[in-house]
Amino acid sequence: MSSRDLILGRVRRALADVPQDDTPPAPEGPGTDARYERAVGRSYLREHGARSAAETVDLLAENLADYRAIVHRATEDELPHVVGRLLAARGSRHVLVPPGLPPAWLSAAEPARVHDRAGSTPRELDEVESVVTGCALAIAETGTIVLDGGPDQGRRRITLIPDHHVCVVRVPGQVVASVPQAMERLDPARPSTWISGPSATSDIELDRVEGVHGPRTLEVVLVREA
């Protein structure tokens, strides 16, 4: 008997006396079976407190900074110059570029573009100092940026290997207040990466070490939509 068969056998025995109606089917989008909705409670708060769109963006900026991300604000016209300045301040010679990144975002940047390719090796990616991406959305209450591999974000690995990540968030359109609101907007069929500040761990002697399994520096540019 394989390990899989052993585990499934234990699950079946544990569920043997459970009536069929008490075992809700998995949700499958808008046509979700009503039994699932009854079985999974929805009594939690959808957001904590009433805030305007501007206040929600301010909360996002505050919580991003609390997680040691560096927050910048810009208009659409200012964005290329802000991105160029951030890359210059890091001394970056190369910048990773997702396939769908708007060209205007890097129009004032000097580093050589390295395009996201399936054939790129970890060693090649490790030689790139910075990456610039968009995002799927941002969650104000948790200070979290969510990537879903969209055209302006690229593959997950390009945001994990370079030491410096510049992420552009359009506000207020890409900002939600809470995790429940985020889940409603995200496509469950897409891979998602949830980022709350730069990569960090305190596993050893409770000493915080940054950059262990992701960028050491996360800079978020909040761009006001026209």
N, C-alpha and C positions, 0 to 999 in steps of 0.2 A: 504494500500500500504506500502510495506517495504521500509526502507531507500535505499536498493540496487535498487529497482525498481524506486524510485524517482530520484536517481542519474543517472541511465541509461537513464531514460526518458529525463532528461535535456541534456545529451550528444547527444541523437538522434535528439532532436530539434535543437541543436546548429549545427549539421552536415547536417541538412535537405537540405540545398541549396548547398552543396558541391558536385561537380561532382565526380562520382565514380573513375575516373582516378586520381583525386587529393588526394585520400586517399590511400597511399601506404600500401601494406600488410607488416606484421612484417617480419623481416629477419629470415631466417631459414638455415643459414650455407652457404656452397659454392654455392647452387642454388638460392640465393637470387634474388627476382624479380628485374629487372632493374629499375622499377618505384621507388622502395625504394631508390636506389642509386641516382637517379635524384633528389628526394625530399629532401634528407639529404646531405647537402654540405660537401665536403671533401677538402676544400681549406685551412684548417689550416695547420700549420707547423707540420711535423711528429717529428721533434726534433729541438732544438734551438742551432744551430752551429754544425760544423763538429768536431768530436772528435775521437781519436783512442780508441781502447778497453781499454787500460790502463788509458787514460784520463777519460773515462766514469766511470770506477771503482773508480778513485780518486774523481770524482764529487759525486758519491754515498756516499763515506766515509765522505766527507765534509758536505753534507746535512744531513746525519744521525746524525753526531755530532752536527750540528746546531739545531736539534730537541732534543738534550740532550740524544741521545743514546750513549752508550760507544762502540767504534769500536776497534776491534782487527784484526790483520792479521796473517795468519798462512799458513803453507804448510799442505798437507795431513798427513805427518808424525808427525807434531807438534800439530795437532788438538786435539788428546786425552789429551795431557798434558795441553793445553790451557783450554779446558773445565774443566778438573779436578781442575786446579788452580782457575778458576772463581767460581766454586762451593765451594771450600775450603775457598776462601776469603769471601764468604757470610755466611759461617758457616752452610751451608745447610746440614740437616740430611737426607732429602728425596728429590728425584728428580723424576718428572713425565716423563714417557717415552712413546712416541707414538709407535704403534705396529710395524712400519716399520723403526724405527730409526736404522741406522747401529750400531751394537754392539761395533765396534771399537771406536766410538766417546766417549763412556763412559768407555773405558777400563782402564783409569787412574783415574777414579772418585771413591771416597769412599762412598758417600751417598747411602742409600738404594733405590732401584728402586721401583717406584710405577707405575704400568702399567695402561694405559688408558683403563678403563672398562665402559661399558654402565651403569652399576649399581652403579658407584661411586656417592656419594651424594655431594652437595656443601660443606657441613661441612668437609667431608673427604678430598676434594680437597684443602680446605682452610688451612689444616694442613700441606700441602706440600710447602716447601719453594721455590723450583725452578722447572722450566721445560726447557727441551732442545728439540729443534725441528730443522728441515730443513725449507725450504720455497718453494713456487712455482716459484717466481722470485722477483727481486728487481728493483725499478725504480730510476735511478740516478738523474734525474732533480727534483724530488719531495722528495727524501730521504725516499722512501716508501718500506716497505716489504709487500709482498702479500702472504697470506696463502690460500690454497684451500682445506684443509682437506685431503691432500695426505697421504700416509702411514707413511712418516717421519714427519708429522705434527700433525696428530690425530684430535680429535674433537675440535671444536672452543673453548669450555669452558676450556680446559686444558691450553690454553694460555691466558685466561682472569682472572682466579682466583688466581693462585700463584703470589707472589709479585715480582718474579725475572724470566725473560725470557731470555734464551740464544738461539739465532737463528743463524744457520749456513747458509751462502750464498756461493755457489760455483762461483768463478769469473775466467774468465769473462762470463762463459756459462749461468748463471742465471741472468745476469744483462742486462737490456734494458735501453735505454736512456730516453724514454718518455712514457707517459700514452697511446697514440695511439699504440705504439709498444707493450706495455703490453697487451692491449685488444686483439690484434691479436693472442697472444700466450696463453691466458687464455681460459679455457673451460667454456662457458657460462652456462653449465648445472651443474657446481660445485659451492658450496657456497664459497665465497671469503671474506677474512678479510684483510683490508688494514691498515697497521700500520705505522704511521709516528712518531717515537719516543715513549717514555713511555706514559702511560695513564696520561692525564692532563686535567684540566679544570680551567677556570678563571671566572666562572659564578658569583661568589659572590665577590663583591667589587673589581673585576679585580685582585684578589690575586690568583696566580697560585698554584693549589693543585694537587699533583701527586698521582696516585694510586687509584683514585676514581672508575673507571670502567675498570680496567685492571692492568697490572704489573706496579709497581712503578719504576722498573729498567729494561731497555732493553739493553742487550749486544749483539752485532752483530759480528760474527766472519767471516771475509772474507777469504775464503780458496782458495788458488791458485790451479787450476786444473793442473794435470800433463800433 
